[in-house]
């Protein structure tokens, strides 16, 4: 069985889904794909099902509605752990994450000995394309805020392009992840760091979507700001033992 699974949450991604899946399938490195679709009314799941007939490496979980990014990934993580995958990836469906970088993230974990590889926009400057300046600043200073509050030595704390060794997810435990929105991305890195897993940042270029609509909002950022404080306070009363 293939050892790598790429998890892609979707909601109304019919413009992108066939192209992103095809691109991953055609990479030199083989990856299985799991799409977690939150009841997209635009027919995203139908496109996926059509592709599954020709591509057994594509898998689909359909959910009944928009249940949040975090819960989509938790569902995918549990799927990966139950089926014995060693390397589990998070990736967006809209090409903001370059599928070719999956190979570099996997190498960091498989060959270079890291437990969590983060596709980082900020480890070598600010590598973001086509974002409006207010969103760039909001994202960049959100990461600085998280570093200041938590002490985590990660430049891109809100990144959503990652590779985990399965041991990281097994140790954290799916029932111990509390955030379902944007703060989920921060919580996963924070917990991995607190458990003393080895984290590296792999420089990537993040390119904003050209098709479909973004799911990001200022409200999601506000959730993250409050969530980071809650997370830090709770961590003071918890022992992180592997």
C-alpha positions in Angstrom: 0.0 0.0 0.0 1.1 3.6 -0.7 2.5 5.2 2.5 1.4 8.8 1.8 -2.1 10.4 1.9 -3.0 13.9 0.9 -6.2 15.2 2.6 -8.1 18.0 0.7 -11.2 19.5 2.2 -13.6 20.9 -0.3 -16.7 23.1 -0.4 -17.8 24.4 -3.9 -14.5 23.6 -5.7 -15.8 22.4 -9.0 -13.6 24.8 -10.9 -10.4 23.4 -9.3 -11.0 19.8 -8.2 -10.4 17.8 -11.4 -7.2 19.8 -12.2 -5.7 19.6 -8.7 -6.3 15.8 -8.4 -4.9 15.2 -11.9 -1.8 17.2 -11.1 -1.1 15.2 -7.9 -1.7 11.9 -9.7 0.8 12.9 -12.4 3.6 13.7 -9.9 6.7 11.5 -10.0 6.1 10.5 -6.4 2.9 8.5 -5.8 0.3 9.9 -3.3 -3.1 8.7 -2.4 -5.8 11.4 -2.1 -8.7 11.8 0.3 -11.2 14.5 -0.4 -13.5 15.5 2.5 -16.4 17.3 0.9 -18.9 19.3 3.0 -22.0 18.8 0.9 -20.9 21.1 -1.9 -24.0 22.2 -3.8 -22.0 22.9 -7.0 -21.4 19.2 -7.8 -17.8 18.9 -6.6 -18.4 15.4 -5.2 -19.9 14.3 -8.5 -16.7 15.2 -10.3 -14.6 13.4 -7.7 -16.8 10.2 -8.1 -16.4 10.3 -11.8 -12.6 10.4 -11.4 -12.6 7.6 -8.9 -13.8 5.2 -11.5 -10.4 5.5 -13.3 -8.2 6.4 -10.3 -8.3 4.0 -7.3 -5.9 6.3 -5.4 -8.7 8.8 -5.0 -11.0 8.5 -2.0 -14.0 10.5 -0.9 -15.8 11.2 2.3 -19.0 13.2 1.9 -20.4 15.1 4.9 -23.8 16.7 5.3 -22.8 20.3 5.5 -20.2 22.9 6.3 -18.7 21.5 9.5 -15.5 23.4 9.6 -11.9 23.0 8.3 -10.6 21.5 11.5 -13.2 18.8 11.6 -12.6 17.9 8.0 -9.0 17.4 8.7 -9.7 15.4 11.8 -11.9 13.2 9.8 -9.2 12.7 7.3 -6.5 12.1 9.9 -8.5 9.4 11.5 -9.1 7.8 8.1 -5.3 7.9 7.5 -4.4 6.4 10.8 -7.0 3.6 10.5 -5.5 2.6 7.2 -1.9 2.7 8.1 -0.5 5.7 6.2 2.9 6.9 7.4 2.9 10.4 6.0 -0.3 12.5 6.1 -0.6 15.8 4.3 -2.9 18.9 4.4 -3.4 20.7 1.2 -5.9 23.2 -0.3 -7.9 22.4 -3.4 -7.4 25.8 -5.2 -3.7 25.6 -6.3 -2.7 28.1 -3.6 -0.4 25.2 -2.6 1.7 24.0 -5.4 1.2 20.2 -5.6 4.9 19.7 -6.6 5.9 20.9 -3.1 4.3 17.7 -1.7 7.5 15.9 -2.7 9.7 18.3 -0.8 7.5 18.1 2.3 7.6 14.3 2.2 11.3 14.3 1.8 11.7 16.5 4.9 9.8 13.9 7.0 10.9 10.7 5.3 14.5 11.4 4.5 15.6 14.3 6.6 14.2 13.1 9.9 11.5 15.7 10.7 8.2 14.8 12.3 6.3 17.8 10.9 7.1 19.7 7.7 5.4 23.0 7.2 5.1 24.6 3.8 6.1 28.1 4.9 5.3 31.5 3.3 7.5 33.4 5.7 10.6 31.4 6.4 12.5 33.2 3.6 10.8 36.6 3.4 7.2 37.0 2.4 6.4 34.6 -0.5 2.8 35.3 -1.3 1.4 36.0 -4.8 -1.9 37.8 -5.7 -3.0 38.5 -2.2 -4.3 42.1 -1.4 -1.9 43.9 1.0 -4.3 43.9 3.9 -4.6 40.2 3.8 -0.8 39.7 3.6 -0.3 42.0 6.6 -3.1 40.3 8.6 -1.6 36.8 8.0 2.0 37.9 8.6 1.2 39.7 11.8 -1.1 36.9 13.0 1.9 34.6 12.9 4.1 37.1 14.8 1.3 37.3 17.4 1.1 33.6 17.8 4.9 33.3 18.2 4.8 36.1 20.8 2.0 34.5 22.9 3.2 30.8 22.6 6.9 31.0 22.0 6.6 28.5 19.2 9.7 28.7 16.9 7.7 28.6 13.7 7.5 31.6 11.3 4.3 30.6 9.5 2.1 29.5 12.3 -1.1 29.7 10.3 0.1 27.7 7.3 -2.2 25.0 6.0 0.2 23.0 3.8 1.9 20.4 5.9 3.2 16.8 6.2 2.9 14.9 9.4 4.5 11.6 10.4 1.7 9.4 11.7 3.3 9.4 15.2 2.5 13.1 15.5 -1.2 12.6 15.0 -1.3 9.5 17.2 0.4 11.3 20.0 -1.8 14.4 19.8 -4.9 12.3 19.6 -7.9 13.3 17.5 -10.1 13.9 20.6 -7.6 16.5 21.9 -8.0 18.9 19.0 -10.4 21.7 20.1 -10.5 24.2 17.3 -12.5 23.7 14.1 -11.8 26.9 12.2 -8.6 28.8 11.3 -7.2 28.4 14.8 -7.0 24.6 14.1 -3.9 25.2 12.0 -2.2 27.0 14.9 -3.2 24.4 17.4 -1.8 21.5 15.5 1.7 23.1 15.2 1.6 24.2 18.9 0.7 20.7 20.1 3.4 19.1 17.9 5.9 21.5 19.3 4.8 21.0 23.0 5.2 17.2 22.5 8.8 17.9 21.4 8.4 16.7 17.8 10.9 18.0 15.3 9.4 20.7 13.1 10.9 22.2 9.9 9.7 24.9 7.6 10.0 24.3 3.9 9.9 27.5 1.8 7.0 27.7 -0.6 5.4 30.3 -2.8 1.7 30.7 -1.9 -0.4 31.8 -4.9 -3.9 33.0 -4.2 -6.7 31.2 -6.0 -7.7 32.2 -9.5 -10.9 30.1 -9.7 -13.7 29.8 -7.1 -14.2 31.9 -4.0 -12.1 32.1 -0.9 -13.5 30.8 2.4 -11.4 33.2 4.5 -12.8 36.0 6.5 -11.8 38.5 9.2 -14.1 36.7 11.6 -12.0 33.6 11.2 -8.9 35.6 12.2 -10.6 36.9 15.3 -11.4 33.4 16.3 -7.7 32.6 16.0 -6.6 35.5 18.1 -8.9 34.5 21.0 -8.2 30.8 20.5 -4.4 31.3 20.9 -4.8 32.9 24.3 -7.1 30.1 25.4 -4.7 27.5 24.1 -1.7 29.0 25.8 -3.5 29.2 29.2 -4.7 25.6 29.0 -1.2 24.4 28.1 0.2 25.8 31.4 -1.9 23.1 33.2 -1.1 20.1 30.9 1.8 17.7 30.8 3.0 16.8 27.3 4.4 13.3 27.6 5.1 11.1 24.7 
